[in-house]
């Protein structure tokens, strides 16, 4: 989970339980909504002006001045717009030499999460059954659609499911809290829904709750554990090669985050009065980490529009439509994660709790483990994900693997040309090896180094009513 530096945000008093504090000491969210509403007329006028200035009937549209004014209007409208949840945009794939339509269906639902199934409508079913793969998306500010490239790479050879987390400001307060233990409950419920005949891939932040869920299931001898888990760029042990993100959390302490980044959802959102780490504040952190690159990108958009370079302008729009779409996180989940993962290192120390029960990763022995890291990852440093192997000593050697991808940062671990050509085939081979009932390991597919493309540039991304415990005898009273 990327943690932005929010030193410039206003301070607020620490809040207790709902109803014991006014929650309005620093109304960041309310001020943001007021500012956004105040800009609505200007935004509408800018958009109307853009359409007028780009109309080919208007002689001004053919002049440099007209194009510059139209570009400025579009830039203003885009930088002040509220970006909604992007579409997946996956309608078909090529698998086994045939074009296969893809339909996205919701097959499981809870207040804070929907489980999506990317159902492939094969005309001629594959000769060998494709493994069932659950991709657990991070709850770290962006929507699950950020993993579009990951899903597209795995769909030709896997039956893919994805956790589609719900924006916290859309969940009514009556639905209850959503903390780290509730996240683990959701995952266990999903594994039960999939019947155990599945593999799980955790991208970044979910590596910790996925390991927690599997460990709890193993400790209870649950028959529905997944066959394998692949952890990618996850902060299993942030004491290994600590990054700037880890240092920030350690230096600030949990009280700083509670005072400075937690605010209250205003009316008329469905989740009014819920305490959240708001998306607009997260976006401030994301942008500030690479502010010069973002400013240059928007200047480039302006020049592309003036020159009439439609292809380059469209690439910019597609990227920022995704990048600027952010969601709120519940305060309890965010603070639980910051404290347990980045400050106290509770998982590798054997101190992390699922409700009142200590989670024991050493209990894992039936679930195969693969870890993937990026050489230039500045969010989850080298060794942080690999540390999962030390925590699971009972997993046999033929059921474990580690891969470090040269030349990629955090985003490149799960997206881009090198992910498609070098990482995804290795993950697919590992999953296939665990499908084999004899437990034999297939040699990784030999691939040539992929050329660097735009996807492999510097990381601009760097930076149910609640399910009760599925094991009630160990649940908190």
C-alpha positions as CSV (number, residue, x, y, z in Angstrom):
1,X,0.0,0.0,0.0
2,X,1.6,3.3,-1.1
3,X,1.5,5.9,1.7
4,X,1.7,9.4,0.4
5,X,3.4,12.2,2.4
6,X,0.6,14.3,3.8
7,X,2.6,16.7,5.9
8,X,0.6,19.6,4.5
9,X,-2.8,18.4,5.6
10,X,-4.6,19.9,8.4
11,X,-4.5,18.3,11.8
12,X,-7.5,16.8,13.5
13,X,-8.2,15.4,17.0
14,X,-8.0,11.7,17.5
15,X,-11.4,10.1,17.2
16,X,-12.8,7.4,19.4
17,X,-15.8,5.2,18.6
18,X,-18.6,6.5,16.3
19,X,-20.8,8.8,18.3
20,X,-18.2,9.8,20.9
21,X,-16.6,12.5,18.8
22,X,-18.1,15.1,16.6
23,X,-15.9,14.0,13.6
24,X,-16.0,17.5,12.2
25,X,-12.8,19.0,13.8
26,X,-11.1,19.1,10.4
27,X,-13.8,18.8,7.7
28,X,-11.4,18.0,4.9
29,X,-14.0,16.0,2.9
30,X,-16.7,18.7,3.3
31,X,-14.3,21.4,2.1
32,X,-13.3,19.2,-0.9
33,X,-17.0,18.7,-1.9
34,X,-17.7,22.4,-1.6
35,X,-14.7,23.3,-3.7
36,X,-15.7,20.7,-6.4
37,X,-19.3,22.0,-6.4
38,X,-18.1,25.6,-6.7
39,X,-16.1,24.7,-9.9
40,X,-19.1,23.0,-11.6
41,X,-20.3,26.1,-13.5
42,X,-16.7,26.9,-14.7
43,X,-16.2,23.3,-15.7
44,X,-19.4,23.3,-17.7
45,X,-18.5,26.6,-19.4
46,X,-15.0,25.3,-20.3
47,X,-16.5,22.2,-21.8
48,X,-19.0,24.1,-23.8
49,X,-16.3,26.5,-25.0
50,X,-14.1,23.6,-26.1
51,X,-16.9,22.2,-28.2
52,X,-17.5,25.6,-29.8
53,X,-13.8,26.2,-30.5
54,X,-13.4,22.7,-32.0
55,X,-16.4,22.8,-34.3
56,X,-15.1,22.7,-37.9
57,X,-17.8,25.1,-38.9
58,X,-16.2,27.7,-36.7
59,X,-13.3,29.4,-38.7
60,X,-11.4,30.0,-35.4
61,X,-11.1,26.2,-35.0
62,X,-8.5,26.1,-37.9
63,X,-6.2,28.7,-36.3
64,X,-3.4,28.2,-33.8
65,X,-5.2,30.6,-31.4
66,X,-8.5,28.6,-31.6
67,X,-6.7,25.3,-31.1
68,X,-4.8,26.7,-28.1
69,X,-7.9,28.0,-26.5
70,X,-9.7,24.6,-27.1
71,X,-6.8,22.7,-25.6
72,X,-6.7,25.0,-22.6
73,X,-10.5,24.5,-22.0
74,X,-10.0,20.7,-22.2
75,X,-7.1,20.8,-19.8
76,X,-9.1,22.8,-17.3
77,X,-12.1,20.5,-17.6
78,X,-10.0,17.3,-17.2
79,X,-8.0,18.6,-14.2
80,X,-11.1,19.6,-12.2
81,X,-13.3,16.7,-13.2
82,X,-14.4,13.9,-10.7
83,X,-13.2,10.6,-12.3
84,X,-15.6,7.7,-11.9
85,X,-14.8,4.0,-11.8
86,X,-13.3,2.9,-15.1
87,X,-14.7,0.1,-17.2
88,X,-12.8,-3.2,-17.6
89,X,-13.0,-3.0,-21.4
90,X,-12.3,-6.7,-21.8
91,X,-14.7,-8.1,-24.3
92,X,-12.7,-10.9,-26.0
93,X,-9.4,-12.7,-25.9
94,X,-7.5,-15.0,-28.1
95,X,-7.1,-18.5,-26.6
96,X,-6.0,-21.6,-28.3
97,X,-6.0,-19.9,-31.7
98,X,-9.7,-18.8,-31.4
99,X,-11.3,-15.5,-30.5
100,X,-13.3,-16.0,-27.3
101,X,-15.9,-13.5,-26.1
102,X,-15.6,-12.5,-22.4
103,X,-18.5,-11.7,-20.1
104,X,-18.0,-10.1,-16.7
105,X,-20.4,-11.4,-14.1
106,X,-20.8,-10.8,-10.3
107,X,-20.9,-14.2,-8.6
108,X,-20.5,-13.2,-5.0
109,X,-21.4,-10.0,-3.1
110,X,-20.7,-8.4,0.2
111,X,-21.1,-4.7,1.1
112,X,-17.4,-3.9,0.6
113,X,-16.6,-6.3,-2.2
114,X,-17.9,-8.0,-5.4
115,X,-16.4,-11.1,-6.8
116,X,-16.2,-10.8,-10.6
117,X,-15.9,-13.8,-12.9
118,X,-14.5,-13.2,-16.4
119,X,-16.5,-15.9,-18.1
120,X,-15.1,-17.0,-21.4
121,X,-17.6,-18.3,-24.0
122,X,-15.6,-20.9,-25.8
123,X,-17.0,-22.3,-29.1
124,X,-14.6,-25.2,-28.8
125,X,-13.6,-25.8,-25.1
126,X,-9.9,-26.3,-24.4
127,X,-8.7,-29.9,-24.4
128,X,-7.3,-29.4,-20.9
129,X,-9.3,-27.7,-18.2
130,X,-7.9,-24.3,-17.4
131,X,-7.0,-23.7,-13.7
132,X,-9.3,-21.5,-11.7
133,X,-7.4,-18.3,-10.6
134,X,-8.5,-15.7,-8.1
135,X,-6.7,-12.4,-8.5
136,X,-6.9,-10.4,-5.3
137,X,-6.8,-6.7,-6.1
138,X,-5.2,-4.2,-3.6
139,X,-7.4,-1.9,-1.5
140,X,-4.9,0.9,-1.8
141,X,-6.7,3.8,-3.5
142,X,-7.2,2.7,-7.2
143,X,-9.9,0.5,-8.4
144,X,-9.4,-3.2,-9.4
145,X,-9.4,-2.1,-13.0
146,X,-5.8,-1.1,-12.4
147,X,-5.1,-4.9,-12.9
148,X,-6.7,-4.9,-16.4
149,X,-3.3,-5.9,-17.9
150,X,-2.8,-8.6,-15.3
151,X,-6.2,-10.1,-16.1
152,X,-5.8,-9.9,-19.9
153,X,-2.4,-11.7,-19.6
154,X,-3.9,-14.6,-17.5
155,X,-7.3,-15.0,-19.2
156,X,-6.1,-17.1,-22.3
157,X,-5.0,-19.9,-20.0
158,X,-6.9,-19.4,-16.8
159,X,-10.5,-19.2,-15.5
160,X,-10.1,-15.8,-13.8
161,X,-12.0,-14.3,-10.8
162,X,-11.2,-10.8,-9.4
163,X,-12.0,-9.1,-6.1
164,X,-13.7,-5.8,-7.1
165,X,-13.6,-3.7,-3.9
166,X,-16.3,-1.1,-3.3
167,X,-15.6,2.6,-2.7
168,X,-16.1,3.1,1.1
169,X,-18.0,6.3,0.6
170,X,-20.7,4.2,-1.1
171,X,-21.2,1.8,1.8
172,X,-23.8,2.9,4.3
173,X,-22.6,3.2,7.9
174,X,-25.2,0.6,8.9
175,X,-23.2,-2.1,7.1
176,X,-20.6,-1.9,9.9
177,X,-16.8,-1.7,9.9
178,X,-14.3,-3.2,7.5
179,X,-10.9,-3.8,9.0
180,X,-8.0,-6.1,8.3
181,X,-9.7,-9.1,10.0
182,X,-12.9,-8.4,8.0
183,X,-10.8,-8.5,4.8
184,X,-9.5,-11.9,5.8
185,X,-13.0,-13.1,6.5
186,X,-14.0,-12.0,3.0
187,X,-11.1,-13.9,1.5
188,X,-12.0,-17.1,3.4
189,X,-15.6,-16.8,2.3
190,X,-14.5,-16.4,-1.3
191,X,-12.3,-19.5,-1.1
192,X,-15.3,-21.4,0.2
193,X,-17.4,-20.0,-2.7
194,X,-14.8,-21.3,-5.2
195,X,-14.7,-24.7,-3.5
196,X,-11.0,-25.0,-2.9
197,X,-10.3,-25.9,-6.6
198,X,-8.5,-22.6,-7.2
199,X,-5.2,-20.7,-7.1
200,X,-4.8,-17.2,-5.7
201,X,-2.7,-14.3,-6.9
202,X,-2.2,-11.4,-4.5
203,X,-0.9,-8.2,-6.1
204,X,1.0,-5.9,-3.7
205,X,-0.9,-5.0,-0.5
206,X,-3.2,-8.1,-0.4
207,X,-0.2,-10.4,0.0
208,X,-0.5,-10.0,3.8
209,X,-4.3,-10.7,4.2
210,X,-4.0,-13.6,1.7
211,X,-1.3,-15.2,3.7
212,X,-3.3,-14.6,6.9
213,X,-6.4,-16.2,5.3
214,X,-4.5,-19.2,4.1
215,X,-2.8,-19.6,7.5
216,X,-6.1,-19.5,9.4
217,X,-7.6,-22.1,7.0
218,X,-4.6,-24.3,7.4
219,X,-4.7,-24.1,11.1
220,X,-8.3,-25.2,11.0
221,X,-7.6,-28.0,8.5
222,X,-10.1,-26.3,6.2
223,X,-10.7,-28.4,3.0
224,X,-11.3,-25.3,0.9
225,X,-7.7,-23.9,1.0
226,X,-6.4,-22.9,-2.5
227,X,-3.9,-25.1,-4.2
228,X,-1.3,-22.3,-4.5
229,X,-0.8,-18.7,-3.7
230,X,1.3,-16.3,-5.7
231,X,2.5,-13.2,-3.9
232,X,3.6,-10.3,-6.1
233,X,5.5,-7.2,-4.8
234,X,3.8,-7.6,-1.3
235,X,5.0,-6.1,2.0
236,X,5.2,-9.4,3.9
237,X,8.2,-8.2,6.0
238,X,9.0,-4.5,5.5
239,X,12.1,-4.8,7.7
240,X,13.8,-6.2,4.6
241,X,15.3,-3.5,2.4
242,X,13.0,-0.8,3.8
243,X,11.9,1.8,1.3
244,X,10.8,5.5,1.7
245,X,7.3,4.3,2.2
246,X,8.3,2.1,5.1
247,X,10.4,4.8,6.6
248,X,7.5,7.3,6.4
249,X,5.2,5.0,8.3
250,X,7.9,4.2,10.9
251,X,8.8,7.9,11.5
252,X,5.3,9.3,11.6
253,X,3.7,6.6,13.8
254,X,0.0,5.5,13.8
255,X,-1.3,8.6,15.7
256,X,0.0,10.9,13.0
257,X,-1.9,9.0,10.3
258,X,-5.0,9.0,12.5
259,X,-4.9,12.7,13.0
260,X,-3.9,13.8,9.5
261,X,-5.4,11.6,6.9
262,X,-8.7,10.3,8.4
263,X,-11.8,12.3,7.8
264,X,-15.6,11.8,7.6
265,X,-17.7,11.2,4.5
266,X,-20.2,14.0,3.9
267,X,-23.8,13.9,2.8
268,X,-25.2,13.1,0.2
269,X,-22.9,10.0,-0.3
270,X,-24.4,6.7,0.8
271,X,-21.6,6.2,3.3
272,X,-22.2,9.6,5.0
273,X,-20.5,9.9,8.5
274,X,-18.2,6.9,7.8
275,X,-14.6,7.6,8.7
276,X,-12.3,7.0,5.7
277,X,-8.9,7.7,4.2
278,X,-10.4,9.7,1.3
279,X,-9.4,9.1,-2.3
280,X,-8.6,12.7,-3.1
281,X,-6.1,12.8,-0.3
282,X,-4.5,9.5,-1.5
283,X,-4.3,11.1,-5.0
284,X,-2.5,14.0,-3.5
285,X,0.1,11.6,-2.2
286,X,0.4,9.7,-5.5
287,X,0.8,12.9,-7.5
288,X,3.3,14.5,-5.2
289,X,5.7,11.5,-5.5
290,X,6.2,12.3,-9.3
291,X,4.8,15.8,-9.6
292,X,7.3,16.9,-12.2
293,X,6.4,14.0,-14.5
294,X,2.6,14.7,-14.1
295,X,3.1,18.4,-14.9
296,X,5.2,17.5,-18.0
297,X,2.5,15.0,-19.1
298,X,-0.2,17.6,-19.0
299,X,1.9,20.1,-20.9
300,X,2.5,17.4,-23.5
301,X,-1.2,16.9,-23.7
302,X,-1.7,20.6,-24.4
303,X,0.9,20.6,-27.2
304,X,-0.5,17.4,-28.7
305,X,-4.0,18.9,-28.8
306,X,-2.7,22.1,-30.5
307,X,-0.7,20.1,-33.1
308,X,-3.6,17.8,-33.7
309,X,-1.8,14.6,-32.5
310,X,-4.9,12.7,-31.7
311,X,-3.2,9.3,-31.0
312,X,-0.8,10.8,-28.3
313,X,-3.6,12.8,-26.7
314,X,-5.9,9.7,-26.5
315,X,-3.1,7.7,-24.8
316,X,-2.9,10.5,-22.2
317,X,-6.6,10.4,-21.7
318,X,-6.7,6.7,-21.3
319,X,-3.9,6.6,-18.7
320,X,-5.2,9.5,-16.6
321,X,-8.8,8.3,-16.7
322,X,-7.5,5.3,-14.8
323,X,-4.9,7.0,-12.7
324,X,-7.1,9.8,-11.4
325,X,-10.0,7.5,-10.5
326,X,-9.6,6.8,-6.8
327,X,-11.7,5.3,-4.1
328,X,-12.0,5.8,-0.3
329,X,-10.7,3.3,2.2
330,X,-12.3,2.7,5.5
331,X,-10.2,4.2,8.3
332,X,-10.1,0.9,10.3
333,X,-8.6,-1.0,7.4
334,X,-6.1,1.7,6.5
335,X,-4.9,2.1,10.1
336,X,-4.8,-1.6,10.7
337,X,-2.6,-2.1,7.7
338,X,-0.3,0.8,8.4
339,X,0.2,-0.3,12.0
340,X,0.5,-4.1,11.5
341,X,2.4,-4.2,8.3
342,X,4.6,-1.0,8.2
343,X,5.1,-0.1,11.9
344,X,5.0,-3.2,14.2
345,X,5.8,-5.8,11.5
346,X,3.2,-8.1,13.2
347,X,3.0,-10.8,10.6
348,X,6.8,-11.8,10.4
349,X,7.0,-11.5,14.2
350,X,4.1,-13.9,14.7
351,X,2.0,-11.3,16.5
352,X,-0.7,-10.5,14.0
353,X,-4.3,-11.3,15.0
354,X,-7.3,-12.4,13.0
355,X,-10.0,-11.2,15.4
356,X,-8.6,-12.5,18.7
357,X,-6.7,-15.5,17.2
358,X,-2.9,-15.3,16.5
359,X,-2.2,-16.1,12.8
360,X,0.5,-18.7,12.4
361,X,2.0,-18.8,8.8
362,X,4.0,-21.9,9.9
363,X,0.7,-23.9,9.7
364,X,0.7,-23.6,5.9
365,X,1.7,-26.9,4.4
366,X,-0.8,-27.9,1.7
367,X,-0.7,-24.6,-0.3
368,X,2.1,-24.0,-2.8
369,X,3.9,-20.7,-2.6
370,X,5.4,-18.5,-5.3
371,X,6.8,-15.0,-4.7
372,X,7.6,-12.4,-7.4
373,X,9.6,-9.2,-6.9
374,X,10.9,-6.4,-9.2
375,X,14.5,-5.4,-9.2
376,X,13.7,-1.7,-9.0
377,X,10.6,-1.8,-6.8
378,X,10.7,1.3,-4.6
379,X,7.4,0.4,-2.7
380,X,8.1,-3.2,-1.6
381,X,11.8,-3.6,-1.5
382,X,13.8,-6.6,-2.6
383,X,13.3,-9.4,0.0
384,X,10.0,-8.1,1.5
385,X,7.9,-10.6,-0.5
386,X,10.5,-13.4,-0.5
387,X,10.4,-13.3,3.3
388,X,7.1,-15.3,3.0
389,X,9.2,-18.5,2.4
390,X,10.9,-18.1,5.8
391,X,7.5,-17.9,7.5
392,X,6.2,-21.1,5.8
393,X,8.9,-23.7,6.6
394,X,6.4,-26.7,6.3
395,X,5.8,-26.1,2.5
396,X,7.8,-28.8,0.6
397,X,10.5,-27.6,-1.7
398,X,8.7,-28.8,-4.8
399,X,5.8,-26.6,-3.9
400,X,7.7,-23.3,-3.7
401,X,9.4,-20.9,-6.1
402,X,10.8,-17.4,-6.2
403,X,11.4,-15.1,-9.1
404,X,13.0,-11.6,-9.3
405,X,12.3,-9.7,-12.5
406,X,15.2,-7.6,-13.7
407,X,14.6,-4.0,-14.8
408,X,11.1,-3.4,-13.5
409,X,9.6,-1.4,-10.6
410,X,6.5,-1.9,-8.5
411,X,4.0,-1.4,-11.4
412,X,6.1,-3.6,-13.7
413,X,5.7,-6.6,-11.4
414,X,2.1,-7.0,-12.5
415,X,1.7,-5.0,-15.7
416,X,3.6,-4.2,-18.9
417,X,5.5,-6.0,-21.6
418,X,7.9,-7.8,-19.2
419,X,5.1,-9.0,-17.1
420,X,3.3,-10.4,-20.2
421,X,6.4,-12.1,-21.6
422,X,8.5,-13.1,-18.6
423,X,6.5,-13.0,-15.3
424,X,3.1,-14.3,-16.4
425,X,4.4,-17.5,-18.2
426,X,6.4,-18.4,-15.1
427,X,3.3,-18.0,-12.9
428,X,1.3,-20.0,-15.3
429,X,3.9,-22.8,-15.2
430,X,4.0,-22.8,-11.4
431,X,0.2,-23.0,-11.2
432,X,0.2,-25.8,-13.8
433,X,2.7,-27.7,-11.7
434,X,0.4,-27.6,-8.7
435,X,-2.5,-28.9,-10.8
436,X,-0.5,-32.0,-11.6
437,X,-1.7,-34.6,-9.0
438,X,1.8,-36.2,-9.0
439,X,3.3,-32.9,-7.7
440,X,6.0,-32.7,-10.4
441,X,7.4,-29.3,-11.2
442,X,7.3,-28.2,-14.8
443,X,10.4,-26.3,-16.0
444,X,9.7,-22.6,-16.5
445,X,9.0,-21.5,-20.1
446,X,12.1,-20.1,-21.6
447,X,11.5,-16.6,-22.8
448,X,13.7,-14.0,-24.4
449,X,14.1,-10.6,-22.7
450,X,11.3,-8.3,-23.8
451,X,12.0,-4.9,-25.3
452,X,11.2,-2.0,-23.0
453,X,8.0,-0.2,-24.0
454,X,5.9,2.6,-22.5
455,X,4.5,0.2,-19.8
456,X,8.0,-0.3,-18.3
457,X,8.8,3.4,-17.6
458,X,9.3,4.8,-14.1
459,X,6.5,3.9,-11.7
460,X,4.0,6.7,-11.5
461,X,1.8,4.4,-9.5
462,X,4.5,4.2,-6.8
463,X,3.5,5.7,-4.6
464,X,-20.8,-8.6,3.3
465,X,-22.8,-6.9,6.2
466,X,-19.6,-7.8,7.9
467,X,-18.8,-11.4,7.7
468,X,-18.3,-12.9,11.2
469,X,-15.4,-15.3,11.8
470,X,-15.8,-18.4,9.8
471,X,-14.3,-20.2,12.8
472,X,-16.7,-19.2,15.5
473,X,-15.0,-21.2,18.3
474,X,-12.0,-18.9,17.8
475,X,-13.8,-15.7,17.2
476,X,-13.6,-12.8,19.6
477,X,-16.5,-12.8,22.2
